[in-house]
Amino acid sequence: MPGSVKARVEQVYRQESRRILATLIRLLGDFDLAEEALHEAFFVAVQRWEQDGVPDNPRTWLVSTGRFKAIDVLRRRARFAASRPMLIAQLEALEQADWSDEDVEDDRLRLIFTCCHPALAADAQVPLTLREVCDLTTEEIARAFLSAPATIAQRIVRAKAKIRDAKIPYQVPSLAELPERLDSVLRVIYLVFNEGYSASVGAQVTREELTREAIRLGRLLMELLPEPEVMGLLALMLLHESRRVARTSDSGELILLDDQDRSLWDSEMIAEGCALVERALSSRRFGPYCLQAAIAAVHAEAPCVEDTDWVQIVGLYDVLLRAVPSPVIELNRAAAISRRDGPLAGLVLVDAILDRGELLGYHLAHSARAEFCRQLGRVEQARAAYKRALELTQQAPERRFIEARLKALQ
């Protein structure tokens, strides 16, 4: 039925569009043409699938349709453009391009490495990848970087032009080249997972399609390069993802770690994540992802919140902060110290961060301050901090959670 076909097209778009785009970019060698071909393919799908039914392999059908749409575009351009010989050569290469559905599985990883090529400006690599590989909006990326959307948009445009003009190859680098690209690629996958684990905007706490894709990419990367930090990142994602079902109620409301039903945690993911942590730490070549995964493992192994080893967690944060000085890590450490030493100790640390002018636009810093003030009975300070957090929060469940806290303080 037409309604069900439309819903199926929308589902395929959510689940497969970025893989399809990655393949089209590889085939076409042009980001903008691939984006145009992608949307043309889905437009045709709405019409054709209603008449002919949904194909057995929608992704392959869409790649093929997008490819032929791009060929039509290039033919039209070749008739009128001054650069006709160049377009004809591109058209011939596209018509002769050989591909199969098996190629599609690795295309997003290829695209990540292309976007993280060392020839691109360092501050453009991750935003470009998040935009093209994961379909995050410019606004979502800007929030992740605490930057202006216009600034991020300019970086993305310049990076695309650089890839086109420098003819940067669309491929996974050789083993010798992998290490210099690894940090950027790990960071991209980490940010993709973070956006899926705690969506910056919208009606839901999580975006499962992003967390699932980040874990899949992490596994692919580990097959290529089983380094300790790759293991650490995969472990970190698995350990966090193990709690996803318990993080929201049946009605979609946010549930904090202390209040989660730990019987809902995925024991297989926890076991795999903890094993990866042990393997990575035993190498003694671990870095920030391994340390974060170790912190997540301490939480995951506690049968109840009262059994959490906060002393060990604070110790791990101390090491992490020395390795990667960051106000966000300081904030997380402050939360752990509040559990070990009490809310006043946490409040002093958060106030020090805010007094430096850092994280003033980060809603979780104000939420943490509000929570410490609430526990200390400082009602007016707690209300003010929650109100500021509410102003900065764009995720609906988080907004409702803060509003409930404010109502309780009345």
N, C-alpha and C positions, 0 to 999 in steps of 0.2 A: 504494500500500500504506500502511496506517496508520502504520508506522514512518517512511516517507519523508515522509508528510504532516506528521507531528509535527516532523520535522527542518526541513521547509520553513517551517512556522509559526515555529519558533525563529529561522530565518535572517531571515525578514521582520521579526520583532521586533527583532533586533539592528540591522538595516539601516534600518528605516523607522519604528520606533515613535515616535521623537521628532518626526519630521515629521508623523506622524498626530496626535500629541498637540498640536502647535502649531496644526494646522488645527482640531481640536476646541475648543481654547481660544478661537480666533477665533470659531467658530460659537456656542459656548455662553457665552462671557464669564465663565467660572468655572473656575479651576484645578482644584479638587477634583472637580467634576462631570466635567470632561474626563478627569481621571486615572481615575475610576471607569468612564467610558464606554470608554476605551481598553482597560482590562483585560477588560471585558465583551465587547468586540468580538473580542479574541484568544481568549477562552474559547469563544465561539460558533464562531470559525474552526476550532478543533481538531475540533469535532463536524461542522460543515457541510462542510468541505473533504474530510473522509474520505468523505462520502456523495456530494457533488456534484462533487468535483475542485477543484483550486486555480484561482481565477479568473484571467483574463488580466491584470488589473490589481489585484493584492492590496491595494495602498494605498488605491485608490478604494473598493474593497469594504469595507475596514475602517473608513474614515472614515464611509461611509454607514451601516454597521451600528452604529458607536459613536453616531452622531447619533440613530438611531432608539431605541437603548437609553436615551439621555439624555432623549428625549421621553417614554418610558415612566416614567422616574424622576420627571420634572417633573409628569406627570399624577397619579401617586400622591401626590406631595407636595401638589398643588393641592386634593386632596379633603379633606385634613385640616388644612392649615396655616392659621394666622390671616392670613398674608400672601397669601391666595389671589389677589387681583387682580394683585399683582405677579408671581406665578408664572404666572398665565394669560397675562399680557403677554409674559413671557419665552418661554413655550411657543409662543405664536402667532408670535413673531419667529423662533424656531428652525424651526418648520414651514415658514415662508415663505422662509427663508434660501436664497439661490441661490449655488451654488458649483460649481466644476468642478475637475478634476484640475490644470489649469494654475495655479489659485490656490495649490496646495499647495507649489509650488516656492519661493515667496517667504515662506511662513508662518513659517519658522524665523527669517528675518531680521526679520520683523515682530515676532515674539515677543522677540527680543533687544532691539530698540529699546523695546518695552514694559517689559521688565525693567530697562532702563537709563534709565527716565524720570527727569528731574531732581526730580520730586516724591518719589521714593523716597530713603531714606537712602543715602548714598554707600557705606557699608560693607555694604549689603544687595544692591546692584544686581548685582554680579558673582556672589556665591554663588547668588542666585535664578536667574540665567541658566544657570549651570553645572548646577544641579539640574534645572531644567525643560526646558531646550533640549537638554542633552547627557547627561542621565541619570547624571551623576556622583553617587555617594553622598555623604551628609553627611560621612562620614569622609574620603573622597578630597578633598573641597573643604577641609575643615579642615586637612589636611596641606599643601595648596597655599598656605594662608594662615598656616601655622604657628600655628593657633588650635585651641580646643577644639570638638569636634563639637556640644556642647550650645549653645554660643554661636552657631555657624553656623545651627543649626536654628531658634533663636529669631529670628534676623534674617530667615530665609526666611519663616517664618510671618507675621511683622509686615509684610513686603513684600507678600505675597499679599493680606492684609487691606486694605492701603492701596490696591492696584490695584482691588480690588472696591469699597471704600467711596468712593473718589475717582472711580470710573468712568473710570480712565485708558484712553484709546483704544488699540485694538490696531491699530497702523498704523506704517508707516515715516514719519518726520517729513518736513516740507517741507525744501527745500534750505536755507532760512534757519535752520531749527532743527537741521540735521544737525551742524554743528561742535561745539555744546555737548554733544552726546551721543556724539561720536566717540571720545573717550578711553576711556570705559567699554566701548564696543562693541569697540574694538580689543583692549582688555585681555581681554575675554571670549574672543574668538576665539583670542588668543595662549595663554590658559590651556587652552582646549580642545585646541589643537594639542599643547601640552606634555604633557598627560596621555596623548595618543595616541602621541607620539613616545617617551616614556619613562614607561610606566605605573607609578603609585605602588604598586600591589599586583598580585598575580596571577601566573599561570604564564608570561606572555609579556612580552618587552621592550617591544613596541609594541602599539597598538590601532589598526589600520589604518582602521577605520570612523570614528574620531575625527579622525585626521589628514586623511583624505579630505574629511570634512564641513567641517573648519575651512578647508581650502583652497577648497572650493566657496563657503563664506560669504565668504571674502576676495575671491573673484572678483566675487560679487554686490555687495559693498560698493564695490569699485573701479568698477563700472559706475555706481553711484550718485554716488560722490564720489572721483574720481581724484586724491586728494591725495598728496603725497610719503610721508607716514607710512603710508597705506593701501598704496601700492606697496611700501614697505619691509617691512611685515608680510607681504604676499603673497610677496615675494622671499625673506624669511627662512624661511617655511614651505616653499617650493619647494626651496630649497637644502638644508635639513635632510632633507626627504622624499626627495630624490634619493639619500640614503645608506641609506635604510631597509633595503633588501634585504641590504646588506653588513654591517649591524650585528649580525646573528645568524648562527650556523652552521646547518647543516641540522638539527641536533638541538635548536636553540633556545637555544644558549649565547651569551652576550654577547661581542661582539668590539669591542675598543677602536678608536678612530680610527686609531692608528698601525698596527694589524694588519689593517685592512680591505683587501679586494681592490677597488682603485679602478676596475677594469674593470667592476665591477657597478654603479657609480654611474650614475644616469640622466642622460645627457648633455643630453637635451632640457630637462629640468627645470633643470639647471645653467645652460644657455644662457638660458632665460627668466628665471631668477632674477637672473643677472648683468646682463642687459639692464635689468631693473626697478631694480636698484641704481644703475646708471649714470644712468638717467633721474631717479630720485629725488634723488640727490646733486647732479646738475647744476642742480636747482631752487634749491639753497642754502637751502631751508626744511626741511631734514631734521631728524629727531629720533631718539629711542632705537631705534626699530625699524629705521630705515635704517642706523644705525651697527652694530647687531647683524647685519643682513643683509650689510653690507660685510665684517664679520669672517668670516661664513660663506662669502662669495664668495672670500676669500683662501684659505681651506682648500680650497674646491671647485676652484679653478684650479691648485692645486699638483699636478703629475703624480705625485709621491710625497711621503711625509712629510718626507724630507730637504730637499725644495725649498720647504717652507713658510716664508713670510716672517714670522717671529716678531717681527721689529722692527716691521713694519707693524701686526701684530695688537696688540702692546702699545700702540702709539701710538693705535690706534682705541679700545682699552679705556680709555686715559687720558681721551680725549674723552668717552666714554660715561659714565665714572664722575663726571666733572664735571657732565654733563647730568642724570644720574639717580643720586645717591649711594645705594648699596645694598650690603649685605654680600655678597649673592650675586654681584653684578658684581665686587666686590673679590676674591672667591674665584676667579672665572674669570680675572681679571687675574693673580692670583698664579700660576695654572697656566701662563699664557702667559709670565710673567716667568721661571718655572722653566725653560722651554724656551730662553729667550734667555740667561739668566744662571746657570743651574744650580739644582739642587734645594734648596740651602741658602737661596737668595734666596726661593724659593717658600715654604719652611717658615717663615721669619721672618714673612712676611706672613700666612700662615694662622694661626700662633700668635697674632699680634696681634688677628686677628678673634675667635678663640676666647677670648682673655684678656678681651676686652670683654664677654663673655657672649653674643655674637651667634652664631647658627648652631650652638649647642650641641646642638640637636635635629635637625640637618640631616645626614643620613648622608654626603652627598658631601663635606662639610667634613672629616669624620674620615677618609674614604677618601683624600682629597687629602693630608692630613697623613701618613697611613700610607704612601702611595706615596713621598713625599719622604723619609721616614725610611728606608724600604727601600732607596732609591737611595743614601742616605748611609751605609748599613751599620748603622744604629741599629736592630737587630733587635727588641729588647724594646719600644722605643717604637712601632715599626711594628706589632707584634703587638697592643699595647694599643689603638692607634687603629683597627686593622681590627676588633677585637672590639667596640669601641663602634659602629662603622659597621654591623656585622652586627646588633647589637641594634636599630638604628633602621631597618633595611631590611626591607621587606615584599614586594618583588618577587623571585620565585623565581630567575630567572637571575642577578640581582645578588647574591643570597645565595650561590649556588653559586660565582660568580666570587670573592667575598671569601673564602669557605671554601678555595678553591684557593690563594689568595694566602697565607692563614694556614698551610696545609699545607706550602707551599713554604718558609716561614720556619722550619719545625721543623728 
